[in-house]
């Protein structure tokens, strides 16, 4: 080649290459650093970025890097804009819609042959979800998101990151709880440098449910759950990784594999990949000389309602890790003598291979562990991209083939049934979880039965139907776990991390029939796919009065609307016809024009029939409902508040000062005490833990105020441990027969139990079936004492195990004992429930137990009775009471 030709070639090379070089060099130099935007690096001692800071940084990063694009996906409960960062190579981002479409096709599987699926897996990119967590007091997650994004956007010439950017599309959520991140960070900032620097925040970090925002995965009651689930079904990631920060001490990070048990309704591909991801992460941490990783230990994934796990039933490899946390961004030094005794020898274990030796632990350490975990997940996704994508197709395909040849072949939700709107709601929950639901256009025949047109049918030969089976079938804990007990008590060595039974149709009071024979083409021809499951409400007849069924929960919404509109409502004392059949305690409505009533009923999906009813009714009036809201935050209070607001009861929060001030009857007609222990009711946060305005409980002044409230004619309603507390504090003639009973004598951490109604004439049980199912979760059981005046509303069957779903050990302890009682107390009533009738916004079938008591009755259930004599040590001997509650070792929910 001549020199002239060489110079020409070099000139051409420089013309083409130099602009490209300068483009990348300039981009690298200009990528926004966290410090340049926030003034701090993620993980700095005593500094936390709030959600607004994080979004500000992500926008700056996207503006300075062609590897980052921002998207809005919804709004939080408090109106914060949810934004996510999508990070990949510029070439992948340019074809984002194409790759999203491919991901959904592989996840569904039905439009692809095996060969087509393999080819699509070969040519597509793997989408991975990583987030900054949802439990906002676990602060490192939101800081890690900033650092991870910067690392991926700014690093040049790193083979690992290049492979990730070329093969993976990362959907990075700064946090799953924007409201909570702002709340927690602002609380820390206002206390920084004071004696309350590490004090707990005295309110829930999610508007209603706090920590239980990770228990709402399939129910999707919370707006945040809805936003996350909708986005996941749109992006269809193969991996869903959520950051948490509660490692078992002294471990520095908990990582998969999980402890047993695990559901058999999860694809075996997903079960296997969960283990692979964990072992890859363990190796990555070791390579970076990060000791203290532990696996299995206390975390299982038996309950399917974890928001960071429900996606596994849509064949996403869904999991979390738990990194160590002190408090907020304040560092802490640990010595080995602070470790639990079994870890003080610093010996390696199979699932704790490199024990932590102690020393300083900073927020920056937690951020580094989290970033390493996230990079390991991304590295695994890049290395196994094609296999992961094809396994996703296989999981859906195999599930469809399984249910073509194995029962249940379908589930039918009959329409009508006792609570038809509730059946429609269950069908809608399935739709919102990505399940296909059909409606019968005409009579549908299955199981030798005929179901009316309008019934909902869920065919099981569809990609994600493992979730349907998981939610609809009865839960039986694996025998391998139950039989692991080492003594005659039958108590397993490994107790469940969360509840053990949750069968959703049982909880919601909905009839759901499993179809045990194959569904033929002629049967399928009678069905149509629906995107929304609802029922028509309205008025049948001209009036002048109308009757609503008491069996439908939606009737309570309608009744509250009617009362607010100026109508009159009453319970019938005798049996009358309704749209759902003849029933006692139906709602009779009058004094409202037909057009106005029809509008209300159509909105609520409730039917009313015309009536000339002239029988006796119990007139209802809207009650002023007070709900005790402690400063030591209560998840159960939050769930109760959400349910009451949803149904239109407009609860008023009563804080400690309001309770102790007394004169409650002038302000409220009904007061609810949620599932809160006696210790926390009386004492709350101890003095010095939080600023003084948030310390303490309602103490003895609040007890006396509650006593006066009921004796003057008020209605007191108490759930679970709140009910047990009221027995002692008000000296009620009732015994909690489970008080002081150890777990090897009786154990039920969360299971569905059947109860029997004992006195169906009581308005407190109107609308309930004869044998309701309730969620029992470490609650009391009652036995009336001599002199008891009131009614036993429900009891556990005598001589029969009440268990319907989950685990209950030594059921004989509660057989024949009362589950719910109504106690006459002065001019008022006290309702004690030894279960959670509003459990996590799921136990719809038990709502009527307490909603019936949230109205003022024109005629009281009991005549006026003398005040009950008070047990002296419950409140009269203040010192004895204080000593007893201080001995209880309890902490607030948050």
N, C-alpha and C positions, 0 to 999 in steps of 0.2 A: 504494500500500500504506500502511495506517495505521501510526502509530508503535507502536501496541499490537501489531499483527501483526509488525512488524519486530523488536520486542523479543522476541516469542515465538519467531520464527525464529532469532534470535541465541542465545537461551537453549538451544534444541534443538541448534543447531550446537555450542555449547560442551559440552553434555552428551555429545554423541557424539564430538567431536574431541579434547577435552582429555585423556581417559584414554588415547587412542591416542598423543597427543603425548608425554605423560609416560611412557608405556610405552617408546617408542623413545628418548626422552632418557635415561631411567634405564638402559635396556639399554646404550646407548652409553657412559654414564659408568661402568658397572660391568664392562665387558668386561675380563677379566684381561689385564694387560700382561705380557710376558715378564719384565721387571725386577721386577715385584711378586711373581712366583712364584719366579724363579731368582736374583734379585739381580744379574742382568746382562742386557744386551741381546745378541741373537745377533750374532756378529761382533766382539764386544769383543776387543781385543788380550789375548792370554794366557789367554783363557777359552774352554772348550769345555763344552757341555752333553752329558752322556751320554744313553743311551737312556732310562734311568729318569727323568732330569730332564725329557726331552722328553715322556714319557707323563704325568708329573705336571703339566706345563704344559697339555698338550692336554685333560686332564680338567678342569682349572680353567677353560680356555677354553670347553669344552662346557657347563659348569655356568653360565657367565655369558653365553652367547650362544645365541639360538635358530636360528643359522645353522650350527651344528656338532653332529654326532652321532658318537659313537664306537662302533666295532664290533671284536670280536675275531675273528681269522680263522685262528688256528693257533698253534703253538709252534715255537721255534727248536731247533737241535741241543742247546743247553744249557738248554732249558726256559723261555726267555723268552717271554712272551705277545706274539704279534704283534697290535698294535692299529692300526687305521686311522681317520682322521678323514674324514667325509663332510661337505662344505661346500657349501651352496647356500642359496637362499631358504627361509624356513620353509614356504612353500606347496609347494615342490618336495620338501622332506624329508618332508612329510606324505604325499606320493604316491610315495615312493621305490620301493616294490615294483612299482607300476604301471610306472614308467619303466624299472626293471631288466628287467621282462618284455618291454617294447617293444624294448629294446636287443637282447635275445637273439633276438626274432623277426626283427628286421631283419638281424642277423648271420647267421641261418640261412637266411632268404629263402624257404624252401619252402612256408610256409603263407600267403604273401602274394602277391597279384597286384601288378603294377606300380602300378596305381592305389591299391591299399590301402597299398603301401609308401610312396608319395608322401604319402598322407594321414597315415600314422603318423609319417613324418619331420616333417611340418608341425606336428603336435601334441605331439611328444615333446621331451625334453631330451637334450642330448648329454653322455654320461659321459666324463670325462677322468681318466686316471691320471697323477699326478705323484708322484715319490718323492724321498727324500733320499739316494739312491745306495746302492750295495752294497759298494764298495771303501772300507773304513772308514778307511784312512789318508788318503783324500780327504775331509777333515773338513768342508768348508763345506756339503755337501749336507744333512746332518742339522741344521745350524744354520739353513739357509735355510727348511726346512720349518716351523720355529717362526715365523719372521718372516712367511712367506707366509700361514700360517693366521691370524695376528693381523691382518694387513693386510685380509684378506677379511672377517674377523668384525667388525672394529671400524669400518671406514670408512663414513661416512654421506654421502649426497648427491653421490657421485662417479658420473657417468654410465657410465663404463667398468665400474666394479665392480658397479653396479646391473645392467647388461646381462649381465655374467658370472653373477651370482647368479640372474638370472631365466632364463637360457638353458642354463646349464652345471651339471652335478653333478660336483664335484671329489672324486675319491677320492684322498686325500693320505696316503701312507705316510711316517711320520717317517723311516724308513730301511727298506731291504730286508735289512739285516743287523744285527739288534739286538745279538747277541753281540759282533760286531766293533766296533760303536760303543762299547760299554762297555769292551772291552779296550783300544782305542786311547786313549780319553779317560783311562782310569785310568793308562796308561803315561805319557802326557804330564803328567798332574798330578803323578805321583811324581818326575818328572825336572825339573819346572818350576823355573827359577832355578839349575840346576846346569849343569855343562859338557855334560851329556847331554840338554839341553832338547829338541833337535831330532833326537835319535838315533832310528834305526829300531827298531821293536819286534822283539824276537828270536824271535817265533813267528807263525804264520799267524793272520790276523785272521778267518778262518773255520775252524772246527775241523779240517777236513781239506784244504781246497783254496785258501784265501786268495783271491788275485786270480782264480783260475779259477772262482769262484762265478758269474762272468759267461761261463762256457763250458759251462754245464750246462743250457741252455735247453730242449732237446728230450729229453735223456736223463733229466733229473730224478733224478739219483742223490742229490743233497743234499736234506735235509728242507726247507731254505729254498726251493729251486727248486719243490718240490712245493706248498708253501703259496702262493707267488706265483702259480703257474700255475692252481691250483684257484680262487683268488680272482678271477683275471682272467676265467676262464670264467664265473664267477658274476656278476660285475659287467658284463662285456662292454663295456669302454670303447672308444670310437672312436679315442682317442689314448692312447699309452703313452709317457710322457716320463720318462727316467731321468737324474739328475744325476751327472756324473763331473768329475774335476778333474785332468786331465793335458793341458793345452793345449800345442800345439807352440810352444815358446819362439821369439820373445818375445810371441806372440799372447796376449791375455787371455782369449779364449774361442773354442773351436772350435764351429761350428754347421753343420748341414746346409746345402747338399747334400753328400752323401758322394762320395768318389772312386769311380771305376769299379774293378772290375766290380760289378754287382748282378745278382741272380738273375732269370731270366725266369719263374720259378715264382711270383713275387710279382705280385699284381694290379697292372695299370698304374695303377689309381686310387691305390693306396698309393704307388707309385713317384712319381707326380706330386705327391701331397700332401706327401711328404717334402721336395720342393724348395720348395713353397709355404710350408710352416711355417718353413723356414730363411730364406727371403727376408723373410718378415714379421718374424722375429726380428731380422734384420740391421737392418731399418728401425727397429724399436723401440729397439734399442741406440743407433743413431745419434741418434734423437730425444732420448734421455736423455744424450747427449754421453758415451757410453761407448765409447772407441776400442778397437781391437785385436781385432775379430772376424775370424776366418778360416774359410774353408770348404774343402771337399775335402781338400787336403793329404794327410796320411798315413792317414786313416781311411776304410776301405771296410767294406762289410757283406756280403762274399762268404760267409763262414762263417755258417751258420744257427743255430749253437748259443749265440749270445749271449743271455743271459736277458732282456736289454732289447731284443731284436730278434726272437726266435722268434715272438712274437705277431703279427708282420706277416703270417705265413702264415695267421693267423685273421682277416685283413683288419682289423687294427688298425694305425694309423699309428704305428709303433714306432721310436723313435730315442733318441739321447742327445746331450748336449752335454758339452764338456770345458772347464771353467773353469780358469784358472791357479792354481797352488798353489806356495807355498814349502814350509813344513813346519808342520803343525798350526796353532796360533793365533799363531805368532811372526812379526812383520812383517819385511820385507826390502826394502832399497833396491837398485835396479838402475840401472846406467849403460849408455849405448848401446854402449860398447866391450865390454860383456859379451855383446852380442847376436851370433848367428851372422853372419858377414861379409856374407852376401847380404841381411841385413835392416838393416845399419848405416846405409845411406843413407836409411832412413825413407821410401822411395818407395812410393806406393800401387800395389796390384796388383788385378787383377780380383776375386780371391777374398780379398783383404786390403785393403779399401778405405780404411781409416782406421788406419794403423799406430800402435801404442803408442809413446810417446816415452820410456818409462822413468820411474823415480821410485819412490816407496814402493808396496809392494803388501802389503795387509793382509788378514786374514781377512774383515774387514768389507767390503772391496772385492769379494771373491769372492762373498760373500752377496748384495750388491747386484746383481751381474751375474746371478746365478742367479735371484733374485726377478724381475728384469726379463725374463729368458728365460721363466720360468713364466707371468708375466702376459701376455706376448706370445702364448703358446700358448693360454691361456684366452680372450684377446681374439679370436684367430682362430677358436676353437671357437664363441664366442658369435656372431660375425659371420656365419659360414658354417654354422651349426647344421643347417639343413634340408638343405643340399647334402651335408654330411658324412654325415648319417644315411642319406640316399638312396643315396649312393655306396657305403656299407657294404652295403646290400641289393644294389646292382648288382654289386659285386665277387663276392659269393657266388652270385648268380643266373647271372652270366656264366661263372663257373667250372664250375658244374653243367652248363650248356648246352655248354660246350667239351668236357667229358669224356663227354657223350652221343654225340659225333660224332668223337672223336679218341682214339687210343691213347696211353697204356695205359688200357684200360677198367676194369681191376682188377688187383690183385696177389693171388697165392695163396701162402700159407705152408703147404706140405704137412705133413700129420701122418699118419704118422710121417716123420721124416727123421733125419739123423745125430745131431743134438742137438735133440731135440723140445722139451725144457723151454726151451731158448734161443729156439726159434721162438715158443713161447708168451709168453716175456718180451718179444720184439719186438712181438708183437701187443698186449700189455698197455701197452707204451710208447706205441703209437699211440692206444689208448683214453684214456690219461691226458693226451694232447695234444688231446683233443676230436675224435678221428677215430672214425667208426663202423666197427666190425669185426664181421663175420659169421662164423658157424661153419657148416660144411656138415652138415646133418642126415642126408644120404645122399650117395652119390657125386656129385661135382661135375665136370662136363665142360667143359673149356675148352682152347683151343689144340690141339685134337685129342688131348688127354690126359684121363685120368680121375684125379681126386684123391679119396682116401679120405674117408669121413665123418670129421668131426672136424677137417678142414683149415680154416684160417682164410682168409677172403676179405675183401679191402678193395676195395669198389666205389668208383670214382673220381668218380662223379657225385654228389658231396656237397660241402658248402660249403667245407671247409678242406683239400681233398685236394691242394692245391699243396704242402703240407708233406710229404705222402707221397712225391710225385714227387721233391721236393728231397732227401729222405733215401734213397730207394731207387735212384735212377738214378745212373749214373756221372757224375762231375764232369769237365767239359771246360772249361778256362779259355777265355774269349772270345779269338778270334783277334785282335781289335783290340788286345788287351793284349799277347798273346804276340808279335805282330809289331811291337811298338813299339820293339824293340831297335835301337840305332843302329850295331851292329857285327856281325861275322860270328859272334859267340858265340851269338846267339839269346837272350841274356839280356834280358828286358823292362825297359824304363825304370822302370815301376812294379811293384815286387815286392809280393806279397800281405801284408796286415797279419797274417793268421793262416794256418791250414792251407788247402790248396787242394783236398783231397779227403777225404771222410768217409763214403762210401756205407755205410749202416748195416748192411744184410744182410751185406755183405762183412766188415765189422769184427767182427760178432757170429758169423760162421761159420754163417749161416742161409741156406737156400735160399728165394728169393723169386722167383716166376715172374710176369713181366708178361703180362697177358692182352691180346692184340693184336686180338681180334675182339669186337664188341659182345656184351654179356651180356644174353641174352633173358629174357623173363618166366618161361619154363620153368626156366631155370637159377637165377633168383632165388628161385623157389619152393622150391628145395632148401636155402635158406640161412635162418638165424635170427640176429637181432641179439643180441650178447652184451655184457654190461657187465664181464665179467672173463674173461680168457684164461688157462687153466691146464691142466695135464695131471694125470692120475691116476697116483700112484705106488703101489707095493705089491710084494708077494712072490707069485711064481708057483711053487708046489710046496712040498714039506715039508722040504727040506734033505737032509743036515745042513749043507751049505755052499751058498752062493749067489753068483751072478756078477752084477756091475754093469758096464754099459758104461763104458768109459773115455772115450767120445766126448762124453758129457754133462758140462758144467761142474758141474751140480748134483750129480754123483756125488762131487765133492770135498767139498761140504758134508756129504753123507751119510757119507762115509768119516770125516771128522773127528768127526761125531756118534757113529759106531760105535766109533771108537777111544776117545773120551771115555767111552762106556758100557761099556768093557771088552771089546769084541769084537776079533777078529783080522782083519787085512786083508793081502793080498799082491797083487803084480802077477803075472799069468800070463806065463811065458816062451814058451808056445806058443799057437796059435790055439784059442779056445774059443767056443762059442755064447753070445751075449748077447741081450737084448731088441732090440738094434739090428743084429743080425747077428753073424758070426764075426769075432773080432778078437784080436790079440796085445796083451798088456799090460792085459787087463781086470782089474778088481778082484774078488778072491775073498774072500768074507766067511765067517767061521765064529766059533763061540764066543759067539754071541748068540742068545737065544731068538727064535723066529719072530715073536711078538707085539711084542717090543721093536723088532726090525728093521723090521717092517711099519709101526710108528708113525713111525719115522725116515724111511722111504722115502715114505710118504704126505705127510709134511710137506714134503719136498724135491721131490716130483714125479718120483721116480726109480723105475724098475722093476728088479727083480732076478728072475733065473730060478734055479730049483733046479739044483744041480749035484752030480755025484759026482766032480768033477775030482780026479784023483790025480796030475796032472803037476807039474812043478817050478814053484815060485813064488819071487818075490823078496819076502821078508817085509818089511812096512812097520811102522814105529813112529813115533808122533807126535814131531815134532822141536821143539826149542826154537828159535824163529825170532827173530833179532835184526834190527832195522831201524835203520840209521844215521839219526839225526835231528839235523841241524846247527842251531846257533843262528842262523846266517844262513838264514832259513827257506826251505824247498824245497817248492814246489808238488808236485813229483813224489813226494817223500817222503810228503806228505799223501795223495795219490791212492793210493799203494801201501799205506799204512796202512789206508785205508778198504776197499780190496779185500780185504786179508788178514783184517781183522776180519769183513767180511761173509761170508767163506767159512770162518770158524772156525779160522784159523791162529794167532790170539792173539799178534800180534807184540809184542815188547818193544823199546821205544825205547832206542837206544844213543846217548848224548850224547858229546861230545868227551872228557870226563873218564873215562867208562867205557871208551871205546875206547883211550885212552892208558894206562889202568891195566893193560891186558893180561889174561892168564889167561882169554881169551875162550872157549876150548874147554870150560872147566869150567862155562860159563854158557849157551852156545849151541851148536846143531848146524848151523844155517844162518844166514848173515848176508847181508843185502841192502844193496847200495849203489845208491841211486836215481840218476836222471839229474842228476848234479852234476859240475861241472867239477873238474879237478885243483886249480886255484887255490883254489876254495872249500872243497874237501875238506881241503886242507892249511892254508889261512890263514884261512878264514871272514871275519868282520869284523876289520878292522885295529884295532890297539890305539888307544884314544882315541875311536873312533867310538861304541862302546856301553860300558856298565859292564863292568869287567874280567871278571866271571864269564861274560860272553857273547862275549868277543872270542876270536879265533883259531879254528883248525880242529883236526883231530886230529894234525897235523904228523907228523914222522918217527917219533915214539913210537907213534902209531896205525898207521902203515904196518908197523912191525916187529911189532906185536901182531896185525895181520891176517895177516902172513906166518906167524907161529907158529901161528895158529889153523888155517890151511889145511894146513900141513905136519903138524900133529898129527891130521888127519883131518876137519877141518871143511869145510863147503861154502860157498863164496863166490859170490854171484850179483850181477852188475852190469849195470845198464841204461844204454844210450846213452852219454852223455859220462862217466858213471861207469865204464863198461866201457873206454873209451879211457884214462881215468886209471889204471885198474888195470894196463894193459899197461905203462905207464911206471913206475909206483910199485913194482910187484912184478917188473919185469924179465922179463915173459912172452915166450916165443918166438913172438910174433905181431906183425904190422905193421898199423897202422891206415893203410890206403892213401889215406884222405881227409884225413889230417893235413896242415894247411897249404895245402889246395887252395882256391883262391878261387872265389867264386860265379859267375864267368864261365867256369870250367872244369867245375864241377858245382854244381847247385843243386836242393835239395829241402827246402822249408821246412815240409812236412807233406803227405804223399801216401801213398796205399795202394799198396804194392808186393807182388808175388807172389814167394815164395821156394820153393825145392825142398828137401825133406828128403833128406839125404845118407846117413844111417845110421839106418834105422828100427829097428835092434835096440837102440838106446840107450833106456833108460827115460826119459831127458829129453824124448823126443818121442812117447812113448806117447799115444795118443788123438788126435793131430793128423792132419789130412788130408794127403795126399801133397804138396799145393801150398798151404800156408797163405798168408793175406794179412796183412801187418803194416803198422803205421803207422811210416813213416820220417820223422823230424823232426830234421834237422840232426845226424845220428848218424854213427858210424864204420862202416867196412866192413873186413873182416879178411883177411889173407893169412898163413898159417903160415910161420914161418921154419924153416930146417933144424934138426933136433933137436926139433921140435914133437912132443909126446906127448899124445894125447887124441883128440878126434873133431870133425869138422866136422858140426854138427847140421843146418844149413840154409845154402843159398847162393842168390844171385841167378842166374837162368838164364843160361847162357853163350850169347852171340850173340843174345839176345832181350831186348827192352825189358821190364823187369819192371813197368812202370807199369800199374796197374789203374784208378786214379781220382785225378785231381788234376794237378799239374804236376811233371814231372821233366825237367830239362835236362841233356844229356850223359849219358844212361844208360850209355853204353859204359864209363864210368869204373868202374862197379861190376859190370858183367855178368861172371858167372863167379866173383865174389868171395864170400867167406863172410859170412853175415849173423849167424850164431850159432855159437859154438864152445864145446866143453867141454875144458878144459885139465887134464891130470893135474899135480898139484903136491904133492910129498911124499906123504902118506897121503890127501890130500884132493882136492877138485875145485874148479875155478873155471869158472863159466858166464858167458860174455860175450855180451851181446845188443846188436847194433848198431841197435836200434830200441826202441820203448817197448811192451812186451808188455801193459802195463796202461793204456795211454794214456787219460787222463781217464775211466776207468771205462767205456770204450766198446769197446775192442778185445777183446771176450770170446773171439773165435776164436783169440787168441794167448795166453790165460791159461795154457794147459797148458805152454807153454814153461818158465815158472818155477815153477808150482805142483807139477809133477812132482819138482822138486828140493827141495821143502820137507818131505820125509820122511826119516827115517833108514832106510837099506837094511841088511838083515842081511848082504848080500854087496855089497861096494863094486864100483863100475863098473870100477875099475882096480886093479891090484895096487900095492903100495907102490913108489914111485919115489924116486930121490935128489932132494934139494932142487935147484931150478933155480938156476943161477948168476945173480947179480943184476947188472943193468946199473949201472955205477958212478955215472953222473950222475943216475940216477932217485931214489936215496935215500942212497947211500953218501957222495957228495960233497954235504954238506948245504948249503953255500954256493951251489953251482951249481944245485941244485934250487930253493932259495929264490929265486935271481935269476930263474930261468926262469918260475916261476909268478907272480912279481910283475909280469912283463912282460905277462901276460895281462890284458886290459882287460875285467873282468867285474864284475857286481854281483849280489847275491842276488835271488831272485824277488820278494821283497817289499821 
